[in-house]
Amino acid sequence: MDIQTSILVIDDQPDNFDVVETLLDGENYQLYYAPSGQQALNRLDSFQPDLILLDVMMPDLDGMEVCRRIKADPQWQAVPIIMVTALTEKEDLARCLATGADDFISKPVNGVELRARVNSMLRIKQQYDSMQVLLKMREDMVNMIVHDLRNPLTTIILGAEILRLAGLSPKQQQGKVDQILLAGQQLQSLIDSLLIMAKLESGKMVLNYTEVDLCALCISVVEDIEAIATQKNLTLIREFPEPGGIVVVDAVIFRRVLDNLLSNAIKFSPFNSQVILRGEYLAAGGAKVQVADSGSGVRQDLRQIIFEKYEIGTMMPEISQIGLGLAFCKMAIEAHSGTITIEDNHPNGSIFTVLFKNK
């Protein structure tokens, strides 16, 4: 259901509101009326319209003072105000704009002009709102990236500090070195994913297609990630095709897709459960790869947005969630002219399926 655009008309003459309502009939706007400037200001405490039509000549608080007060409040500054005025002197119109008004229209109000100015101001407001959403998304993205960078950096720094201590056994030293190496790989993976996504979005990424043995690739991915699965006592089940079959992909990017899907499955699977990596060749060429986990699953209404950047499914405590992994997978697979989908893994968990054809 579409949300109607709301317009607040502030005018001490109800007849003028009726005129505006008639002129804007059929434009799918929701109109509200305030008979005085003070009532309008009081109403704005609980209601923020998309646009304000403000009469200049009103008793008590005139339109210019109302406009000045509205624009002085940061939470209302972005609401466009069109002054409706019988004044015609350029100095008076300049004063209207000086109070913070975004536009003005002269009385008697002309329907064509009113609709044009309202549409123009609403278009600007929509652009402003979209920009605010992007800025908020960027802020959230920066916070998430900083959070995800901080964890492996902390591991590296603490591990290096411990290695400087005397008295560590060779086994303890090797354990710390392994932790530092794993944390460094996590940092490199995150940075590489960000760079590749930027190139894919800009259209500057040229895929380097090569012939790859799907079985060997799956085995390599599992071997590299087994240590992480062991920490949660997870069983990695392998269902690979026979060696020797070929798929034509960008090996580096496709390998990163499998890394992300498998890492994601391990991250959200409970201790002592299992994760399955399946791979099979398609009769028509290409392949299908599936990663199945035993986690909490993904609700039906979230199954599309989790493939968008910085979006996540269900927030899980103690689990780092930057919202980039699945977005990267979707962009990378679509760059291969393939698809990625999600379905339930009964009784618990999710199955991510990647389908693509050979070039």
Secondary structure by P-SEA (a helix, b strand, c coil): ccccbbbbbbcccaaaaaaaaaaacccccbbbbbccaaaaaaaaccccccccccccccccccaaaaaaaaaaccccccbbbbbbcccccaaaaaaaaaacccccccccccaaaaaaaaaaaaaaaaaaaaaaaaaaaaaaaaaaaaaaaaaaaaaaaaaaaaaacccccaaaaaaaaaaaaaaaaaaaaaaaaaaaaaaaaacccccbbbbbcaaaaaaaaaaaaaaaaaaabbbbbbbccccccccccaaaaaaaaaaaaaaaaaaacccccbbbbbbbbbccccbbbbbbbcccccccccccccccccccccccccccccccaaaaaaaaaaaacccccccccccbbbbbbbbbbcc
